[in-house]
Amino acid sequence: MLFCRMKETVFIYPCAKLNSGGKMRSHYFVQLKKEQGVALITVIIFFLLISMVAVTSIFLMTNQSRLAEKQVRRIRAMYSSQAGIVQA
């Protein structure tokens, strides 16, 4: 068995092979690198989805705020015009 220390963890590789440089390389080590790559891609995709939800929420809140302000202005204008008609 081959023992390998990486970041204070001991991994045991039962089937190690020699690569072209004559060094031992394990299938598990290659699999671990692939899993780390997949995890990184998954985290990036998750972060992008969360970012898109945040941007969409901010856009919708801003849009609703503008619509509410326009409605308030329209109602004020209507009451002002009615008050002008009553006083005339």
N, C-alpha and C positions, 0 to 999 in steps of 0.2 A: 504494500500500500504506500501511497505517496501522501505526505503531509505537507500542507502549504499554509503559511500564515498570511492573512490579509486583514488588516485593520483589526487586530486583536481577536480574530476568530480563526479557528483551525478548521480547515476543510479537508476531508479525506476523499481522495480520488482513487477508486479501486481500479479503474482502467485508464491508464495514461499511455500516450503514444509519443514517439519521437517525431518532431517536425523536421523540416528540411535543414534547420540549423543544428540538429542533434540535441535540442532541448526537449524536455518532456512537456507535453501539452495534453490537458485533459479534456474530455468531452464535456464534463460538468462545468469547467471554467469557461469554455466557449458558450455553453448554454446560459451560464450566469450573465455573461456580457450581453447576450441577446435579450434576456429578460430585463436587464437594466435599461436597454434601449427601448424596449416596448413600454416599460414603466414611464420613461421620460416622455415618449410620444403621447401616452395616455394622459399624463399630467398636463402637457401643453394643450392638448385638445380640450381637456376639462377646463383649463384656465381661459381658453378662447371662448368656450361656451358661456362661462360665467361672465366674461367681459361683454359679450354680445347681449346677454340679458340685462346687465347693468346699463349699458348704453341705450338699449331700447327703453328701459324704465325711465331713464332721465329724459329721453326724447318725449315719451308719452306724458310725463309730469309737466314738462315745459309747455307742451302743446295744450294740455288741459288748463294750465294757468292762463295762457293767452286767450283761450276761448272764454273762460270765466271773466276775464277782464273786459273783453269785448261785450259780453252780455251785460255786465254792470254798466258800462258806458251807454249801451243802447237803452237800458231801463231808465238811467238818469236823463237821457235826452228825451225820452217819451214823457216822463213826469215834468220835466222843464217845459216842454211844449204845451202840455195840458194846463200847467199853471199859467202860462202866458195867455192861453185861450180864455181861462177863467177870469183873469184880470182885465182882459180887453173889453 
